């Protein structure tokens, strides 16, 4: 039987690559639901091509455009955040691919877990913001979360067959982004155009900036804690500019397992959708002779302070990672709109971490309030600088 997939965030980088995977494996998958936040034109094209049961546009102002364009197709059309959160509960969905960028992915993913759907998780912010809450819900509802991030997919693959063997530590690899060898002085003059040029990966604007600041790697550290039940001192980060080794697991006997491949997000996507099986692909094969040297470096946290902020938030726990995420979403948006400089992003995040009220055992309502207050406070700091 075909696996019926709901793609939350189908017009983003992960969503579009997932549809490429589906297009070449129609005997394995069908699209049940497609959702987008604002990109109604691409959502219309995707809906016409893949003929899902339903589509959702979060921006309610775009509903009429979407509805009129799909009037002659047997596709149900919905709009709004409530519709997005509820659509995952459909009985006809087998897998929910959570690929919405940022905090917006939290509530739909929670609802999908409560509806006992298998989760293919590309929205790392869900675990960053509310990891303990999510893990409790996963256990209560007996569902699987299969990571789609290349690093967490790598760890997940390395742990296959190792159920009873203790992890000593995991090592997340980082490309280092476009400014790995740049000076602090250069970073003070970095433009949006500079920061959006990632050396190895093709990603959306927000994640590309997060990679350039190493916040993306910081979020992955927090995500790994919850996905693999680890302590902060069991998670290391190492810079690996070639992006061939996607992450490593070291066991208590000192053995290390690594997952390697050419940098292509479609590989972890298809692994998540076909797990526990692997299928034949036409992806580029890695050739050791073309890469005679794989190099590794210690991350420079003097330049990339966000990685240290993430470790701090993880150690503190509670709502601190939620503060980190909310402040980061605001400053990245400000940087992309040319309101603040590259290095100012970290300054503003640090300020928010210090000022927003800490809650040691937050409920969902606390996360929501923390997110709201942090965004408001961080925006006020930005407005003072303009």
N, C-alpha and C positions, 0 to 999 in steps of 0.2 A: 504494500500500500504506500502511496505517496505521503510524505510528511507535509502537513498543511501549515504554512508559515504566516505569522503576522510580523511585519517589519515596522517597528516604531522608529520613525526617522528615515523613511525610504529615500528621501532626496539628498541626504548627506553622503559623505564619503563611504562609510561602512554600508549604508543602505543601498547605494548604487552598485557597489561591488558585490553585495549579496545577490542583487538581481542579475548581475552578470553570471554568477555561479548557477542560479536557478535556470537561466536561459539555456545554459549548456548541459543541464541535467534535468530536463523536464520529466524524465521517467521516474525521478526520485522525489521531486518537490513540486508543490503547487502553492500559489500565493493566495492567501485567504484575506489578508488585511494589509493595506498600505496607509501610512500616515505621514503627514508633513506639518511643519509649523507654519511656514509662510510661502514656500516655493510652489505655488499652485500650478504654474505652467508645467513644471517637470512632473508633478504629481499626476496631472491629466495625461501626459504622455505615457507614464508608467502604467496607469490604470487601463488605458486603451490597449497597451501591449500585453499586459499580464492578466487582465480580466479578473481582478479579485472580487470576492463577495462584497467587501465594504472598503470605503476610503474615508479618512478623517483629515480635515484641515483644522489645525488648532486655532488659527486666526479666523474668527467668525466672519470678519469682513470679506473674506474670500469665498464664503460658502456659495453665493449665487454664481460666481464664475465657474466654480467646480461643478455645481449641480447642472448648470446649463450645458457645459461641455460634455457631460456624461449622460445627458438626458436620454439618448437613444441606446444606452448600454444597460445590461442587467446588473448594475452596480449600485449598491446603497451608498448614499452620501451623507456624511455627518460633519458637524463642526463644533469646535469648542474644546476646552480642557476637560470638561466632564465627559464628553463623548470619547475623548482619547483615553481617559482613565477606565472607562467602562467597556470599551470595545474588546479588550483583552480577555474578557470573561466568556466570550462566545464558545459554545461547545465544539464548534467545528475547527478550533485552533489546536494544533499539536505542539508547536514551538513558538515562543515569543522571542524575537530578536530585538533586544532593547538597545537601540542605537541612537536614541535621542541624546544630544550633547547637553551636559550640565545637569543642574538640579531638577530641571523639568522632567527628567526620566524617572524620578523617585516614585511618585504616586502610581503611575501606570505599571511600574515593575512590581510594586507592593501588591496591587490588585491582581496581576498575573500570577504571582506566587499564591495568593489566597484562592485563586481559581484553579490551583494545582497544575499549572502549565510548566513544561520544561522551559527554562530560561537560558537563552544564549546571550550572555551579557557582554555588550560592548560599551555600555554606559558605566564607566568606572565610578562616576560621582555617586551613584546609588550606594555603593559600599563605603565610599569615602565619608559621605554625610551621615549614614545611619547603619553602619556595618553590623553592630550588635543586634539592632532591631531586625534587620534583614535575615541574619543567621537564625534568629529565634523563629521567625516566620517560616523559613525553609525547613527547619526541623519539625515544626508543628504540622506543616502541610505535606511533608515527605516528598519534596520536589528536588530536582537537580538544577544547579546552576553550572553551566558550562562556559568557561571564559573565552572571549573572542579576542581580547588584546593579545598581540603576538607574544608578549613576555609571559603572561599568565597561561596562555595556551601551551607555551613551551614547558612550563612547570607542570601543568596538568598532564601533558604527554609523558614527561619524565617520571611521573609518579605512577603511571599505569603499571600494574603488577607489583607495586611496592607497598601494598596496604599495611602490612605488619612491620615494615621497616621504618625506623625513626629517622626523621629529617634532622640533621645537625644545623644546616642553614640553607637558604636559597640565595642565589646571586642573580639579581636582575641586571641585564645589560642595557646600556644607554648609548645611543649614537653620539651624543654630545651636541647634537644640533648644529646649526650653521655658525655658531660663535664659539666653538670648542677651543680654538686657539687664539681668540681675540682678547685684547686687553680691556681692562676696566674703562680706560679712556675712550676706546673705540665704542664700547657698549653705551656710553653716555650719549653717543651721536647716532645710534642705530635708528633706522627708519622702519616703518611698517613693511615696506617693500623688501628690505634686507631680511627681516625676521621671518617672512613668509617663504623664504627659499630653503626648504629642508633638503639636506644632501642625499637622503636615501628613501624617504617615504613620501607618498602623495596623500595628504590628509586635509581636512577642512581647516579653515582659518584659525578657529579658536584652539584646536588641538595643536596646530603647527606653532602658534605662539607659545603655548604651554610647553612644547618640546624645546623651544629656543630658550626659555627661562628655567627649564628642568622641573617646572611644576608638574608636568605630566608624569615624570618619573617619581616625583614625590607622591602623587596620587596613586601610582601603581604600587608603591611601597605599602601604603595604607590598605589598598585593595587586597594585596597579597596576604596581609595579616589575617583578614577575615576569610578569604577564600581557602586558605591552607592551615588555619588555626595555629598561627605562629606568634612568637613573642618578638618585640622590636629588635632585640639583639640577634635574632635569627635571620634578619633580612639585610643583605648587603647590596650595594649598587656599584657597578664597575662600568667605565666608559669603554665601548667597543665600536670604534668608528665605522667598521665595515658592515655592521648589522647582519652578520651571518649566524653567529650564535645568539639565539633569541633569549635564552636564560639557562641557568644551571641549577641543579639540586645536588647538595653534598649530604651524604648519609653518615651515620655515626661511625661506620667502619672506615671513613675517609674517602670512599669512592665518590666520584662526581659523574653525574649524567647531564648531558647537554642536548638540546634540540637545535638542529641547524637546518637552514634552508636559505635560499635567496629571499631578500626582503619583498614579500608580496602578501598583502593582507587577505587575499582570497584563500590562502592555505589555512590559516586558523579559522576563517569563516566556514569553509567546507568541512573542516574537522569537527567543529561544533555542531553543524547540521547533520552530519552522518555518524557521530559518535554512538557506539564504540567501534564502528567500522571505519576503514579507510577505503577510498575509491581511487581509481586511476585518474590522473589529471594530465594535462599538457603543459603544466607550469614549467618554467625554466629550471633546469637541474643545476645544482651546485657542482663546480669543477674545482677540486683542490689545486690543480695546476695553474688555474687562473688567479688563485689567491694564495701564493706561497707564504704570505705572512698575515696572520690575524693578530692584531695588536690590542692592548688593554692599558687603561690608565685609571688613576684615581680621580673621581669627580672633583672639580674645583669649587668648593662651597663658599669660598671667598667671593667668587664672581657670581655663582648661581646659588643665592641664599635660599631660594624657595625649597630646595631639597632639604635643607636643615629645618626650615619651618614645618615641613611635612613630618619629619621625624619627631619634632617637638609636639606637634598636634597629636600624633599617634601615641606617644608616651603619656600625654596628659589625658587623652581619651575624652569621654563625655561628648559635649557639643563642640569641642575645639576643632575637630576636622570639618565640621559644618561651617564654622566661622571661616576657616581657611578657604573652603570652596567658594562660599558666597563672595568673600572679598576678592578672590581671584577672578571670578566671573565678571565682576564690575570693573576691575582694573584692566583686564584684557580687552573688554569692550571699549574702554576709554582709550587705550593705546591704539586699537584698530581705527578709532575715530580721531586720531591725532590730537587728543586732549592732554596726554601725559607722555613722558619719555619712557624708554625701555627700563632703565634702572629704577625709576619712580614706582613701578609696579610693586616691586619687593618692599619698598619703603612703606607704601600704603597698606599692604597686607600685614606687615609687622605691626603697624599702628592698630589695625583692627583686631589682631590677635590679643593685643594688650588691653584693649578698651571694652570689648563686648563681654557681657556677663558670662561667666563659666558655669555650666550645669553638669554635675558629675554623672547623673543618671537620667538622661533626658527621655521623655516620651515623644511620640510623633509630633504632638502639638508644640513641644519645646523646640524640636528641630525646625518646624515651620516658623515659629516666632524668631528663633535665632537667625534663620536665613533672611527674614524680612528686616530685622534690626541691623544686621551686618551690611546688607545692601544699602540701606538708607544712610548708615553712618559712613560707609566708604564713599558713597556718592557725594556726601557733604564735604569730605576731605578733598575730593577731586574738584568740586566747584570752587573751593577756596583757592585752588592753584590756578584756575583759569583766568 
